[in-house]
Amino acid sequence: MSSSINLNTRQSAFSLSNERAARMMSGDKQTATHMGLWDRFKDLFRSEKKQDALNALFDLVNSQQGPARSFHVFNQLAQMAAPDNRTLFTVAPTSDLAGCKASYCISGHPVRTEHVSPEEREVMLARLGVPPGGEHVLTQASSLDDCKLEITPHQLNALRDADFGAGGVHKRFHAATGVLQARDNIGREDFVRESRLQEYAESRPDLQHYISTQRQIDAPPGVSDKFAYAQVPLYDSARVASRELDAALPKLSQDQARSMAAQLVDMARAFYCNQLSHRDLHMQNLLVHERLEDGAVFLKAIDFGRAKFGGAEFEADRFNDIDYLFDRQGCSLAETVGRNYLAGKESAVAKKHYPLHKLLERFNNRGADVTETLSGIGQRLKADLRMAGDDPARIDQAFASAAVETQTALSWGARPR
């Protein structure tokens, strides 16, 4: 059994057997890329070397370290599969008295089965858009990639300036193509910054999973070239419902809310480990994509105009997103005071901020003190991270503990009185 894989380079798509997929997940480059004598002989006469393609594929899918490494490799393979092959890649994380296991299958045939820690399993479940704690799960590996809309050159060529209606002061948006038009230098700077972030994230799949950026494009022929343009990914509305978190919140089931809470904590982990501080994670900067066929929900952060990332730029703000999500703190004292004490409870400002608090409050049947509970979890998380230093395993464990505490708080508050 084999699948068609596209490397997104100048290499053509090539066939990847189930056995080769299993070897790609081994973590051993020599094992993963080894070719038999006959294949090596044929490679002498190929313009596009299979050996080069295998080496490139291994490097691409094995760039992720940390929890659930095999899952990330398999997920990368699924994303690079030909569109009609992607749904053949499925993951089955299970939990029973013998412990936790994960099976990675192509067309129903397991290519690898391994024991995983409870923490690794929870990361996998968050990435798959399903609630934590389920004993038996079987779902697609590639999440939403096979639901993306392909915008044709004809659609872009048909754009006119009058088509850009919705948007703010600095940018306007065309919903049918996902194209944004920057009207001034502030909008242009946003495009440049998001392009920089996308380049930064390309070698960091852990980070890429949770961000949706504005990709700069050339001005389509039918619009004014005095403006700058960018495009965001769109999904097939017949298969995926996309909303900002504040709009999605009232319709979330308790299981979906549990998945959202798990993904928010895992997003904070991915941002922290990859030296990104968003600095504005309110609910209108968080998109919820619901796969309609099974109700799985996937979280993406948008609008990185205030973000700091990489090296020294990140250092001063390393705890900013954690302080915001868990302790209701802004980027400044003025922001914190304005949101927490000056804005009325029914104001637009109050309604859009603090997504983790809003998720817990949505199902708080017992009148629990959500603010105090999450503040305590955040303080313990920061203490654990200070102790962890740059140790990846201890950082992952710190976020895993915070995720468990958050789920416990959500579940306890949701119980009937």
Stockholm file with secondary structure:
# STOCKHOLM 1.0

chainA/1-417         MSSSINLNTRQSAFSLSNERAARMMSGDKQTATHMGLWDRFKDLFRSEKKQDALNALFDLVNSQQGPARSFHVFNQLAQMAAPDNRTLFTVAPTSDLAGCKASYCISGHPVRTEHVSPEEREVMLARLGVPPGGEHVLTQASSLDDCKLEITPHQLNALRDADFGAGGVHKRFHAATGVLQARDNIGREDFVRESRLQEYAESRPDLQHYISTQRQIDAPPGVSDKFAYAQVPLYDSARVASRELDAALPKLSQDQARSMAAQLVDMARAFYCNQLSHRDLHMQNLLVHERLEDGAVFLKAIDFGRAKFGGAEFEADRFNDIDYLFDRQGCSLAETVGRNYLAGKESAVAKKHYPLHKLLERFNNRGADVTETLSGIGQRLKADLRMAGDDPARIDQAFASAAVETQTALSWGARPR
#=GR chainA/1-417 SS CEEEECCSSSSCCEEEEHHHHHHHTTSCHHHHHCCCHHHHHHHTTCSSCHHHHHHHHHHHHTCCCSTTHHHHHHHHHHHHBCGGGGGGEEEEEEEETTEEEEEEEETTEEEEEEEECHHHHHHHHHHTTCCTTCSBCCEESSTTGGGBCCCCHHHHHTCCGGGCCEECSSEEEETTTTEEEECSHHHHHHHHHHHHHHHHHTTCHHHHTTBCCCEEECCCTTSCTTSEEEECCCBCTTTEEEEEHHHHGGGCCHHHHHHHHHHHHHHHHHHHHTTEECSCCCGGGEEEEEETTTCCEEEEECCCTTCEESHHHHHTTTTHHHHHHHHCCCSSHHHHHIIIIISCTTSHHHHHSCHHHHHHHHTCTTCCCHHHHHHHHHHHHHHHHHHHTTCHHHHHHHHHHHHHHHHHHHHHHHSCC
#=GC SS_cons         CEEEECCSSSSCCEEEEHHHHHHHTTSCHHHHHCCCHHHHHHHTTCSSCHHHHHHHHHHHHTCCCSTTHHHHHHHHHHHHBCGGGGGGEEEEEEEETTEEEEEEEETTEEEEEEEECHHHHHHHHHHTTCCTTCSBCCEESSTTGGGBCCCCHHHHHTCCGGGCCEECSSEEEETTTTEEEECSHHHHHHHHHHHHHHHHHTTCHHHHTTBCCCEEECCCTTSCTTSEEEECCCBCTTTEEEEEHHHHGGGCCHHHHHHHHHHHHHHHHHHHHTTEECSCCCGGGEEEEEETTTCCEEEEECCCTTCEESHHHHHTTTTHHHHHHHHCCCSSHHHHHIIIIISCTTSHHHHHSCHHHHHHHHTCTTCCCHHHHHHHHHHHHHHHHHHHTTCHHHHHHHHHHHHHHHHHHHHHHHSCC
//
